[in-house]
Amino acid sequence: MDIRKLTARRNLTRIIFSVVGAGAGFAYYHFIGCATGTCPITGNPYVSTMYGGLMGFTIAMIKED
């Protein structure tokens, strides 16, 4: 397999996992969240979305061969 195709495939996988993770992070904030707003991760939609994206990226990195 061509190295460019392999690199593009890995980057696409990382992007997809990051976007899905960010969506899951926002969904967690929206549906479960923190009622008082004092929770450091789930009290802010931006933080929970970024945290979810980071977790998705981490899983994509672990998943790679």
CHARMM-style PDB file with segment names, atoms N, HN, CA, C and O in Angstrom:
ATOM      1  N   MET     1       0.845  -1.181   0.000  1.00  0.00      PROA
ATOM      2  CA  MET     1       0.000   0.000   0.000  1.00  0.00      PROA
ATOM      3  C   MET     1       0.892   1.248   0.000  1.00  0.00      PROA
ATOM      4  O   MET     1       1.922   1.288   0.673  1.00  0.00      PROA
ATOM      5  N   ASP     2       0.494   2.224  -0.737  1.00  0.00      PROA
ATOM      6  HN  ASP     2      -0.342   2.191  -1.284  1.00  0.00      PROA
ATOM      7  CA  ASP     2       1.241   3.471  -0.858  1.00  0.00      PROA
ATOM      8  C   ASP     2       1.254   4.208   0.488  1.00  0.00      PROA
ATOM      9  O   ASP     2       0.242   4.235   1.189  1.00  0.00      PROA
ATOM     10  N   ILE     3       2.380   4.795   0.841  1.00  0.00      PROA
ATOM     11  HN  ILE     3       3.201   4.772   0.272  1.00  0.00      PROA
ATOM     12  CA  ILE     3       2.537   5.481   2.121  1.00  0.00      PROA
ATOM     13  C   ILE     3       1.588   6.679   2.231  1.00  0.00      PROA
ATOM     14  O   ILE     3       1.117   6.992   3.324  1.00  0.00      PROA
ATOM     15  N   ARG     4       1.306   7.345   1.121  1.00  0.00      PROA
ATOM     16  HN  ARG     4       1.689   7.092   0.233  1.00  0.00      PROA
ATOM     17  CA  ARG     4       0.378   8.487   1.147  1.00  0.00      PROA
ATOM     18  C   ARG     4      -1.037   8.040   1.475  1.00  0.00      PROA
ATOM     19  O   ARG     4      -1.741   8.694   2.244  1.00  0.00      PROA
ATOM     20  N   LYS     5      -1.449   6.924   0.887  1.00  0.00      PROA
ATOM     21  HN  LYS     5      -0.877   6.393   0.262  1.00  0.00      PROA
ATOM     22  CA  LYS     5      -2.783   6.399   1.166  1.00  0.00      PROA
ATOM     23  C   LYS     5      -2.887   5.944   2.616  1.00  0.00      PROA
ATOM     24  O   LYS     5      -3.908   6.158   3.269  1.00  0.00      PROA
ATOM     25  N   LEU     6      -1.837   5.323   3.109  1.00  0.00      PROA
ATOM     26  HN  LEU     6      -1.008   5.149   2.578  1.00  0.00      PROA
ATOM     27  CA  LEU     6      -1.826   4.864   4.496  1.00  0.00      PROA
ATOM     28  C   LEU     6      -1.891   6.041   5.459  1.00  0.00      PROA
ATOM     29  O   LEU     6      -2.624   5.990   6.447  1.00  0.00      PROA
ATOM     30  N   THR     7      -1.146   7.085   5.190  1.00  0.00      PROA
ATOM     31  HN  THR     7      -0.551   7.126   4.387  1.00  0.00      PROA
ATOM     32  CA  THR     7      -1.161   8.282   6.021  1.00  0.00      PROA
ATOM     33  C   THR     7      -2.526   8.966   5.973  1.00  0.00      PROA
ATOM     34  O   THR     7      -3.049   9.397   7.001  1.00  0.00      PROA
ATOM     35  N   ALA     8      -3.094   9.061   4.780  1.00  0.00      PROA
ATOM     36  HN  ALA     8      -2.669   8.711   3.945  1.00  0.00      PROA
ATOM     37  CA  ALA     8      -4.410   9.681   4.636  1.00  0.00      PROA
ATOM     38  C   ALA     8      -5.469   8.870   5.379  1.00  0.00      PROA
ATOM     39  O   ALA     8      -6.367   9.438   6.001  1.00  0.00      PROA
ATOM     40  N   ARG     9      -5.365   7.565   5.316  1.00  0.00      PROA
ATOM     41  HN  ARG     9      -4.636   7.103   4.810  1.00  0.00      PROA
ATOM     42  CA  ARG     9      -6.332   6.695   6.013  1.00  0.00      PROA
ATOM     43  C   ARG     9      -6.215   6.863   7.520  1.00  0.00      PROA
ATOM     44  O   ARG     9      -7.228   6.948   8.215  1.00  0.00      PROA
ATOM     45  N   ARG    10      -4.995   6.911   8.030  1.00  0.00      PROA
ATOM     46  HN  ARG    10      -4.172   6.842   7.466  1.00  0.00      PROA
ATOM     47  CA  ARG    10      -4.803   7.102   9.472  1.00  0.00      PROA
ATOM     48  C   ARG    10      -5.328   8.464   9.914  1.00  0.00      PROA
ATOM     49  O   ARG    10      -5.978   8.572  10.954  1.00  0.00      PROA
ATOM     50  N   ASN    11      -5.053   9.496   9.134  1.00  0.00      PROA
ATOM     51  HN  ASN    11      -4.526   9.409   8.289  1.00  0.00      PROA
ATOM     52  CA  ASN    11      -5.541  10.829   9.486  1.00  0.00      PROA
ATOM     53  C   ASN    11      -7.063  10.888   9.456  1.00  0.00      PROA
ATOM     54  O   ASN    11      -7.676  11.505  10.327  1.00  0.00      PROA
ATOM     55  N   LEU    12      -7.677  10.253   8.463  1.00  0.00      PROA
ATOM     56  HN  LEU    12      -7.179   9.752   7.756  1.00  0.00      PROA
ATOM     57  CA  LEU    12      -9.127  10.216   8.384  1.00  0.00      PROA
ATOM     58  C   LEU    12      -9.714   9.476   9.592  1.00  0.00      PROA
ATOM     59  O   LEU    12     -10.724   9.905  10.151  1.00  0.00      PROA
ATOM     60  N   THR    13      -9.097   8.389   9.986  1.00  0.00      PROA
ATOM     61  HN  THR    13      -8.276   8.040   9.532  1.00  0.00      PROA
ATOM     62  CA  THR    13      -9.550   7.645  11.163  1.00  0.00      PROA
ATOM     63  C   THR    13      -9.457   8.512  12.411  1.00  0.00      PROA
ATOM     64  O   THR    13     -10.376   8.524  13.229  1.00  0.00      PROA
ATOM     65  N   ARG    14      -8.372   9.225  12.559  1.00  0.00      PROA
ATOM     66  HN  ARG    14      -7.625   9.216  11.894  1.00  0.00      PROA
ATOM     67  CA  ARG    14      -8.209  10.107  13.720  1.00  0.00      PROA
ATOM     68  C   ARG    14      -9.263  11.211  13.735  1.00  0.00      PROA
ATOM     69  O   ARG    14      -9.818  11.535  14.785  1.00  0.00      PROA
ATOM     70  N   ILE    15      -9.533  11.780  12.574  1.00  0.00      PROA
ATOM     71  HN  ILE    15      -9.083  11.517  11.721  1.00  0.00      PROA
ATOM     72  CA  ILE    15     -10.534  12.847  12.492  1.00  0.00      PROA
ATOM     73  C   ILE    15     -11.921  12.315  12.821  1.00  0.00      PROA
ATOM     74  O   ILE    15     -12.665  12.939  13.578  1.00  0.00      PROA
ATOM     75  N   ILE    16     -12.270  11.172  12.261  1.00  0.00      PROA
ATOM     76  HN  ILE    16     -11.666  10.664  11.646  1.00  0.00      PROA
ATOM     77  CA  ILE    16     -13.592  10.596  12.523  1.00  0.00      PROA
ATOM     78  C   ILE    16     -13.766  10.281  13.999  1.00  0.00      PROA
ATOM     79  O   ILE    16     -14.799  10.613  14.581  1.00  0.00      PROA
ATOM     80  N   PHE    17     -12.781   9.650  14.613  1.00  0.00      PROA
ATOM     81  HN  PHE    17     -11.942   9.380  14.141  1.00  0.00      PROA
ATOM     82  CA  PHE    17     -12.873   9.318  16.034  1.00  0.00      PROA
ATOM     83  C   PHE    17     -12.952  10.584  16.885  1.00  0.00      PROA
ATOM     84  O   PHE    17     -13.677  10.620  17.879  1.00  0.00      PROA
ATOM     85  N   SER    18     -12.215  11.614  16.501  1.00  0.00      PROA
ATOM     86  HN  SER    18     -11.626  11.585  15.693  1.00  0.00      PROA
ATOM     87  CA  SER    18     -12.243  12.871  17.254  1.00  0.00      PROA
ATOM     88  C   SER    18     -13.604  13.545  17.165  1.00  0.00      PROA
ATOM     89  O   SER    18     -14.115  14.050  18.165  1.00  0.00      PROA
ATOM     90  N   VAL    19     -14.190  13.555  15.981  1.00  0.00      PROA
ATOM     91  HN  VAL    19     -13.775  13.145  15.169  1.00  0.00      PROA
ATOM     92  CA  VAL    19     -15.504  14.173  15.805  1.00  0.00      PROA
ATOM     93  C   VAL    19     -16.578  13.392  16.558  1.00  0.00      PROA
ATOM     94  O   VAL    19     -17.436  13.990  17.207  1.00  0.00      PROA
ATOM     95  N   VAL    20     -16.538  12.080  16.478  1.00  0.00      PROA
ATOM     96  HN  VAL    20     -15.840  11.595  15.950  1.00  0.00      PROA
ATOM     97  CA  VAL    20     -17.503  11.259  17.210  1.00  0.00      PROA
ATOM     98  C   VAL    20     -17.321  11.448  18.717  1.00  0.00      PROA
ATOM     99  O   VAL    20     -18.303  11.544  19.454  1.00  0.00      PROA
ATOM    100  N   GLY    21     -16.077  11.501  19.171  1.00  0.00      PROA
ATOM    101  HN  GLY    21     -15.280  11.423  18.573  1.00  0.00      PROA
ATOM    102  CA  GLY    21     -15.816  11.732  20.593  1.00  0.00      PROA
ATOM    103  C   GLY    21     -16.298  13.095  21.048  1.00  0.00      PROA
ATOM    104  O   GLY    21     -16.849  13.229  22.141  1.00  0.00      PROA
ATOM    105  N   ALA    22     -16.093  14.112  20.215  1.00  0.00      PROA
ATOM    106  HN  ALA    22     -15.645  14.004  19.327  1.00  0.00      PROA
ATOM    107  CA  ALA    22     -16.572  15.450  20.556  1.00  0.00      PROA
ATOM    108  C   ALA    22     -18.097  15.467  20.637  1.00  0.00      PROA
ATOM    109  O   ALA    22     -18.670  16.088  21.533  1.00  0.00      PROA
ATOM    110  N   GLY    23     -18.744  14.790  19.708  1.00  0.00      PROA
ATOM    111  HN  GLY    23     -18.279  14.286  18.981  1.00  0.00      PROA
ATOM    112  CA  GLY    23     -20.201  14.688  19.753  1.00  0.00      PROA
ATOM    113  C   GLY    23     -20.681  13.969  20.998  1.00  0.00      PROA
ATOM    114  O   GLY    23     -21.672  14.368  21.608  1.00  0.00      PROA
ATOM    115  N   ALA    24     -19.984  12.913  21.376  1.00  0.00      PROA
ATOM    116  HN  ALA    24     -19.178  12.588  20.881  1.00  0.00      PROA
ATOM    117  CA  ALA    24     -20.342  12.183  22.589  1.00  0.00      PROA
ATOM    118  C   ALA    24     -20.110  13.041  23.831  1.00  0.00      PROA
ATOM    119  O   ALA    24     -20.894  12.988  24.779  1.00  0.00      PROA
ATOM    120  N   GLY    25     -19.043  13.825  23.827  1.00  0.00      PROA
ATOM    121  HN  GLY    25     -18.406  13.867  23.057  1.00  0.00      PROA
ATOM    122  CA  GLY    25     -18.786  14.718  24.958  1.00  0.00      PROA
ATOM    123  C   GLY    25     -19.860  15.772  25.106  1.00  0.00      PROA
ATOM    124  O   GLY    25     -20.296  16.066  26.220  1.00  0.00      PROA
ATOM    125  N   PHE    26     -20.292  16.343  23.994  1.00  0.00      PROA
ATOM    126  HN  PHE    26     -19.938  16.104  23.090  1.00  0.00      PROA
ATOM    127  CA  PHE    26     -21.368  17.332  24.059  1.00  0.00      PROA
ATOM    128  C   PHE    26     -22.683  16.684  24.468  1.00  0.00      PROA
ATOM    129  O   PHE    26     -23.444  17.257  25.248  1.00  0.00      PROA
ATOM    130  N   ALA    27     -22.955  15.490  23.946  1.00  0.00      PROA
ATOM    131  HN  ALA    27     -22.337  15.024  23.312  1.00  0.00      PROA
ATOM    132  CA  ALA    27     -24.181  14.782  24.321  1.00  0.00      PROA
ATOM    133  C   ALA    27     -24.177  14.466  25.817  1.00  0.00      PROA
ATOM    134  O   ALA    27     -25.216  14.551  26.472  1.00  0.00      PROA
ATOM    135  N   TYR    28     -23.025  14.106  26.351  1.00  0.00      PROA
ATOM    136  HN  TYR    28     -22.181  14.037  25.819  1.00  0.00      PROA
ATOM    137  CA  TYR    28     -22.933  13.839  27.787  1.00  0.00      PROA
ATOM    138  C   TYR    28     -23.241  15.107  28.577  1.00  0.00      PROA
ATOM    139  O   TYR    28     -23.971  15.063  29.567  1.00  0.00      PROA
ATOM    140  N   TYR    29     -22.692  16.223  28.147  1.00  0.00      PROA
ATOM    141  HN  TYR    29     -22.099  16.259  27.343  1.00  0.00      PROA
ATOM    142  CA  TYR    29     -22.988  17.496  28.809  1.00  0.00      PROA
ATOM    143  C   TYR    29     -24.483  17.813  28.728  1.00  0.00      PROA
ATOM    144  O   TYR    29     -25.093  18.205  29.723  1.00  0.00      PROA
ATOM    145  N   HSD    30     -25.058  17.644  27.560  1.00  0.00      PROA
ATOM    146  HN  HSD    30     -24.562  17.326  26.752  1.00  0.00      PROA
ATOM    147  CA  HSD    30     -26.449  18.037  27.331  1.00  0.00      PROA
ATOM    148  C   HSD    30     -27.432  17.147  28.091  1.00  0.00      PROA
ATOM    149  O   HSD    30     -28.364  17.650  28.719  1.00  0.00      PROA
ATOM    150  N   PHE    31     -27.232  15.837  28.040  1.00  0.00      PROA
ATOM    151  HN  PHE    31     -26.475  15.428  27.531  1.00  0.00      PROA
ATOM    152  CA  PHE    31     -28.207  14.926  28.615  1.00  0.00      PROA
ATOM    153  C   PHE    31     -27.930  14.559  30.071  1.00  0.00      PROA
ATOM    154  O   PHE    31     -28.874  14.336  30.829  1.00  0.00      PROA
ATOM    155  N   ILE    32     -26.691  14.491  30.474  1.00  0.00      PROA
ATOM    156  HN  ILE    32     -25.925  14.672  29.858  1.00  0.00      PROA
ATOM    157  CA  ILE    32     -26.361  14.095  31.841  1.00  0.00      PROA
ATOM    158  C   ILE    32     -25.825  15.293  32.607  1.00  0.00      PROA
ATOM    159  O   ILE    32     -26.405  15.706  33.611  1.00  0.00      PROA
ATOM    160  N   GLY    33     -24.724  15.845  32.136  1.00  0.00      PROA
ATOM    161  HN  GLY    33     -24.252  15.509  31.321  1.00  0.00      PROA
ATOM    162  CA  GLY    33     -24.162  17.095  32.646  1.00  0.00      PROA
ATOM    163  C   GLY    33     -24.088  17.227  34.153  1.00  0.00      PROA
ATOM    164  O   GLY    33     -24.189  16.252  34.898  1.00  0.00      PROA
ATOM    165  N   CYS    34     -23.911  18.449  34.568  1.00  0.00      PROA
ATOM    166  HN  CYS    34     -23.828  19.241  33.963  1.00  0.00      PROA
ATOM    167  CA  CYS    34     -23.790  18.787  35.973  1.00  0.00      PROA
ATOM    168  C   CYS    34     -24.822  19.872  36.264  1.00  0.00      PROA
ATOM    169  O   CYS    34     -24.775  20.953  35.678  1.00  0.00      PROA
ATOM    170  N   ALA    35     -25.743  19.584  37.162  1.00  0.00      PROA
ATOM    171  HN  ALA    35     -25.781  18.706  37.639  1.00  0.00      PROA
ATOM    172  CA  ALA    35     -26.846  20.512  37.431  1.00  0.00      PROA
ATOM    173  C   ALA    35     -26.365  21.811  38.081  1.00  0.00      PROA
ATOM    174  O   ALA    35     -26.931  22.874  37.827  1.00  0.00      PROA
ATOM    175  N   THR    36     -25.339  21.733  38.906  1.00  0.00      PROA
ATOM    176  HN  THR    36     -24.880  20.869  39.112  1.00  0.00      PROA
ATOM    177  CA  THR    36     -24.892  22.926  39.627  1.00  0.00      PROA
ATOM    178  C   THR    36     -23.911  23.765  38.827  1.00  0.00      PROA
ATOM    179  O   THR    36     -23.726  24.945  39.126  1.00  0.00      PROA
ATOM    180  N   GLY    37     -23.281  23.185  37.822  1.00  0.00      PROA
ATOM    181  HN  GLY    37     -23.431  22.226  37.580  1.00  0.00      PROA
ATOM    182  CA  GLY    37     -22.306  23.910  37.020  1.00  0.00      PROA
ATOM    183  C   GLY    37     -20.928  23.982  37.646  1.00  0.00      PROA
ATOM    184  O   GLY    37     -20.060  24.695  37.143  1.00  0.00      PROA
ATOM    185  N   THR    38     -20.709  23.258  38.735  1.00  0.00      PROA
ATOM    186  HN  THR    38     -21.414  22.678  39.144  1.00  0.00      PROA
ATOM    187  CA  THR    38     -19.414  23.297  39.401  1.00  0.00      PROA
ATOM    188  C   THR    38     -18.495  22.150  38.993  1.00  0.00      PROA
ATOM    189  O   THR    38     -17.333  22.122  39.398  1.00  0.00      PROA
ATOM    190  N   CYS    39     -18.989  21.214  38.206  1.00  0.00      PROA
ATOM    191  HN  CYS    39     -19.933  21.237  37.876  1.00  0.00      PROA
ATOM    192  CA  CYS    39     -18.160  20.092  37.766  1.00  0.00      PROA
ATOM    193  C   CYS    39     -17.161  20.596  36.725  1.00  0.00      PROA
ATOM    194  O   CYS    39     -17.557  21.294  35.791  1.00  0.00      PROA
ATOM    195  N   PRO    40     -15.884  20.262  36.863  1.00  0.00      PROA
ATOM    196  CA  PRO    40     -14.881  20.837  35.973  1.00  0.00      PROA
ATOM    197  C   PRO    40     -15.005  20.403  34.516  1.00  0.00      PROA
ATOM    198  O   PRO    40     -14.668  21.183  33.625  1.00  0.00      PROA
ATOM    199  N   ILE    41     -15.472  19.195  34.243  1.00  0.00      PROA
ATOM    200  HN  ILE    41     -15.745  18.561  34.966  1.00  0.00      PROA
ATOM    201  CA  ILE    41     -15.556  18.731  32.861  1.00  0.00      PROA
ATOM    202  C   ILE    41     -16.970  18.875  32.317  1.00  0.00      PROA
ATOM    203  O   ILE    41     -17.156  19.410  31.224  1.00  0.00      PROA
ATOM    204  N   THR    42     -17.956  18.414  33.050  1.00  0.00      PROA
ATOM    205  HN  THR    42     -17.805  17.979  33.938  1.00  0.00      PROA
ATOM    206  CA  THR    42     -19.323  18.375  32.522  1.00  0.00      PROA
ATOM    207  C   THR    42     -20.114  19.646  32.796  1.00  0.00      PROA
ATOM    208  O   THR    42     -21.268  19.738  32.377  1.00  0.00      PROA
ATOM    209  N   GLY    43     -19.550  20.613  33.470  1.00  0.00      PROA
ATOM    210  HN  GLY    43     -18.613  20.539  33.811  1.00  0.00      PROA
ATOM    211  CA  GLY    43     -20.263  21.853  33.754  1.00  0.00      PROA
ATOM    212  C   GLY    43     -20.192  22.873  32.629  1.00  0.00      PROA
ATOM    213  O   GLY    43     -20.922  23.864  32.650  1.00  0.00      PROA
ATOM    214  N   ASN    44     -19.334  22.653  31.655  1.00  0.00      PROA
ATOM    215  HN  ASN    44     -18.740  21.848  31.638  1.00  0.00      PROA
ATOM    216  CA  ASN    44     -19.127  23.587  30.558  1.00  0.00      PROA
ATOM    217  C   ASN    44     -19.198  22.819  29.236  1.00  0.00      PROA
ATOM    218  O   ASN    44     -18.476  21.835  29.078  1.00  0.00      PROA
ATOM    219  N   PRO    45     -20.039  23.229  28.283  1.00  0.00      PROA
ATOM    220  CA  PRO    45     -20.145  22.464  27.038  1.00  0.00      PROA
ATOM    221  C   PRO    45     -18.858  22.458  26.211  1.00  0.00      PROA
ATOM    222  O   PRO    45     -18.572  21.481  25.519  1.00  0.00      PROA
ATOM    223  N   TYR    46     -18.088  23.533  26.278  1.00  0.00      PROA
ATOM    224  HN  TYR    46     -18.320  24.326  26.841  1.00  0.00      PROA
ATOM    225  CA  TYR    46     -16.844  23.585  25.512  1.00  0.00      PROA
ATOM    226  C   TYR    46     -15.812  22.602  26.053  1.00  0.00      PROA
ATOM    227  O   TYR    46     -15.128  21.920  25.291  1.00  0.00      PROA
ATOM    228  N   VAL    47     -15.712  22.541  27.356  1.00  0.00      PROA
ATOM    229  HN  VAL    47     -16.268  23.096  27.976  1.00  0.00      PROA
ATOM    230  CA  VAL    47     -14.743  21.637  27.973  1.00  0.00      PROA
ATOM    231  C   VAL    47     -15.136  20.192  27.739  1.00  0.00      PROA
ATOM    232  O   VAL    47     -14.284  19.369  27.406  1.00  0.00      PROA
ATOM    233  N   SER    48     -16.410  19.867  27.906  1.00  0.00      PROA
ATOM    234  HN  SER    48     -17.102  20.536  28.177  1.00  0.00      PROA
ATOM    235  CA  SER    48     -16.834  18.484  27.713  1.00  0.00      PROA
ATOM    236  C   SER    48     -16.695  18.062  26.251  1.00  0.00      PROA
ATOM    237  O   SER    48     -16.373  16.907  25.973  1.00  0.00      PROA
ATOM    238  N   THR    49     -16.931  18.974  25.321  1.00  0.00      PROA
ATOM    239  HN  THR    49     -17.192  19.913  25.546  1.00  0.00      PROA
ATOM    240  CA  THR    49     -16.764  18.660  23.906  1.00  0.00      PROA
ATOM    241  C   THR    49     -15.293  18.431  23.575  1.00  0.00      PROA
ATOM    242  O   THR    49     -14.955  17.481  22.869  1.00  0.00      PROA
ATOM    243  N   MET    50     -14.434  19.285  24.076  1.00  0.00      PROA
ATOM    244  HN  MET    50     -14.709  20.057  24.650  1.00  0.00      PROA
ATOM    245  CA  MET    50     -12.992  19.117  23.832  1.00  0.00      PROA
ATOM    246  C   MET    50     -12.459  17.845  24.489  1.00  0.00      PROA
ATOM    247  O   MET    50     -11.630  17.141  23.910  1.00  0.00      PROA
ATOM    248  N   TYR    51     -12.933  17.556  25.689  1.00  0.00      PROA
ATOM    249  HN  TYR    51     -13.606  18.127  26.159  1.00  0.00      PROA
ATOM    250  CA  TYR    51     -12.507  16.344  26.386  1.00  0.00      PROA
ATOM    251  C   TYR    51     -12.944  15.104  25.608  1.00  0.00      PROA
ATOM    252  O   TYR    51     -12.170  14.158  25.461  1.00  0.00      PROA
ATOM    253  N   GLY    52     -14.170  15.107  25.115  1.00  0.00      PROA
ATOM    254  HN  GLY    52     -14.799  15.876  25.235  1.00  0.00      PROA
ATOM    255  CA  GLY    52     -14.648  13.990  24.314  1.00  0.00      PROA
ATOM    256  C   GLY    52     -13.843  13.825  23.038  1.00  0.00      PROA
ATOM    257  O   GLY    52     -13.522  12.703  22.647  1.00  0.00      PROA
ATOM    258  N   GLY    53     -13.513  14.936  22.382  1.00  0.00      PROA
ATOM    259  HN  GLY    53     -13.775  15.848  22.699  1.00  0.00      PROA
ATOM    260  CA  GLY    53     -12.684  14.873  21.181  1.00  0.00      PROA
ATOM    261  C   GLY    53     -11.299  14.325  21.470  1.00  0.00      PROA
ATOM    262  O   GLY    53     -10.755  13.546  20.687  1.00  0.00      PROA
ATOM    263  N   LEU    54     -10.736  14.730  22.587  1.00  0.00      PROA
ATOM    264  HN  LEU    54     -11.178  15.362  23.223  1.00  0.00      PROA
ATOM    265  CA  LEU    54      -9.421  14.216  22.978  1.00  0.00      PROA
ATOM    266  C   LEU    54      -9.471  12.723  23.271  1.00  0.00      PROA
ATOM    267  O   LEU    54      -8.557  11.984  22.907  1.00  0.00      PROA
ATOM    268  N   MET    55     -10.532  12.284  23.925  1.00  0.00      PROA
ATOM    269  HN  MET    55     -11.275  12.884  24.221  1.00  0.00      PROA
ATOM    270  CA  MET    55     -10.679  10.853  24.202  1.00  0.00      PROA
ATOM    271  C   MET    55     -10.861  10.066  22.897  1.00  0.00      PROA
ATOM    272  O   MET    55     -10.312   8.973  22.752  1.00  0.00      PROA
ATOM    273  N   GLY    56     -11.625  10.612  21.954  1.00  0.00      PROA
ATOM    274  HN  GLY    56     -12.072  11.499  22.071  1.00  0.00      PROA
ATOM    275  CA  GLY    56     -11.777   9.960  20.657  1.00  0.00      PROA
ATOM    276  C   GLY    56     -10.462   9.862  19.919  1.00  0.00      PROA
ATOM    277  O   GLY    56     -10.155   8.831  19.320  1.00  0.00      PROA
ATOM    278  N   PHE    57      -9.679  10.933  19.959  1.00  0.00      PROA
ATOM    279  HN  PHE    57      -9.928  11.770  20.446  1.00  0.00      PROA
ATOM    280  CA  PHE    57      -8.359  10.917  19.313  1.00  0.00      PROA
ATOM    281  C   PHE    57      -7.447   9.898  19.970  1.00  0.00      PROA
ATOM    282  O   PHE    57      -6.702   9.196  19.286  1.00  0.00      PROA
ATOM    283  N   THR    58      -7.500   9.814  21.284  1.00  0.00      PROA
ATOM    284  HN  THR    58      -8.105  10.385  21.839  1.00  0.00      PROA
ATOM    285  CA  THR    58      -6.678   8.842  22.015  1.00  0.00      PROA
ATOM    286  C   THR    58      -7.044   7.413  21.637  1.00  0.00      PROA
ATOM    287  O   THR    58      -6.166   6.573  21.442  1.00  0.00      PROA
ATOM    288  N   ILE    59      -8.324   7.142  21.534  1.00  0.00      PROA
ATOM    289  HN  ILE    59      -9.038   7.825  21.692  1.00  0.00      PROA
ATOM    290  CA  ILE    59      -8.762   5.805  21.139  1.00  0.00      PROA
ATOM    291  C   ILE    59      -8.311   5.491  19.709  1.00  0.00      PROA
ATOM    292  O   ILE    59      -7.918   4.362  19.415  1.00  0.00      PROA
ATOM    293  N   ALA    60      -8.367   6.476  18.831  1.00  0.00      PROA
ATOM    294  HN  ALA    60      -8.685   7.394  19.069  1.00  0.00      PROA
ATOM    295  CA  ALA    60      -7.899   6.273  17.457  1.00  0.00      PROA
ATOM    296  C   ALA    60      -6.406   5.960  17.436  1.00  0.00      PROA
ATOM    297  O   ALA    60      -5.960   5.121  16.654  1.00  0.00      PROA
ATOM    298  N   MET    61      -5.642   6.619  18.277  1.00  0.00      PROA
ATOM    299  HN  MET    61      -6.004   7.301  18.912  1.00  0.00      PROA
ATOM    300  CA  MET    61      -4.201   6.368  18.330  1.00  0.00      PROA
ATOM    301  C   MET    61      -3.914   4.960  18.855  1.00  0.00      PROA
ATOM    302  O   MET    61      -3.001   4.290  18.372  1.00  0.00      PROA
ATOM    303  N   ILE    62      -4.686   4.517  19.833  1.00  0.00      PROA
ATOM    304  HN  ILE    62      -5.428   5.061  20.225  1.00  0.00      PROA
ATOM    305  CA  ILE    62      -4.508   3.170  20.390  1.00  0.00      PROA
ATOM    306  C   ILE    62      -4.919   2.110  19.370  1.00  0.00      PROA
ATOM    307  O   ILE    62      -4.296   1.052  19.277  1.00  0.00      PROA
ATOM    308  N   LYS    63      -5.968   2.403  18.610  1.00  0.00      PROA
ATOM    309  HN  LYS    63      -6.474   3.262  18.686  1.00  0.00      PROA
ATOM    310  CA  LYS    63      -6.525   1.458  17.648  1.00  0.00      PROA
ATOM    311  C   LYS    63      -5.580   1.186  16.480  1.00  0.00      PROA
ATOM    312  O   LYS    63      -5.638   0.116  15.874  1.00  0.00      PROA
ATOM    313  N   GLU    64      -4.716   2.141  16.161  1.00  0.00      PROA
ATOM    314  HN  GLU    64      -4.669   3.010  16.653  1.00  0.00      PROA
ATOM    315  CA  GLU    64      -3.826   1.978  14.989  1.00  0.00      PROA
ATOM    316  C   GLU    64      -2.965   0.750  15.120  1.00  0.00      PROA
ATOM    317  O   GLU    64      -2.598   0.327  16.216  1.00  0.00      PROA
ATOM    318  N   ASP    65      -2.655   0.190  13.972  1.00  0.00      PROA
ATOM    319  HN  ASP    65      -2.953   0.534  13.081  1.00  0.00      PROA
ATOM    320  CA  ASP    65      -1.816  -1.022  13.936  1.00  0.00      PROA
ATOM    321  C   ASP    65      -0.376  -0.715  14.162  1.00  0.00      PROA
ATOM    322  OT1 ASP    65       0.456  -1.622  14.162  1.00  0.00      PROA
TER     323      ASP     65
END
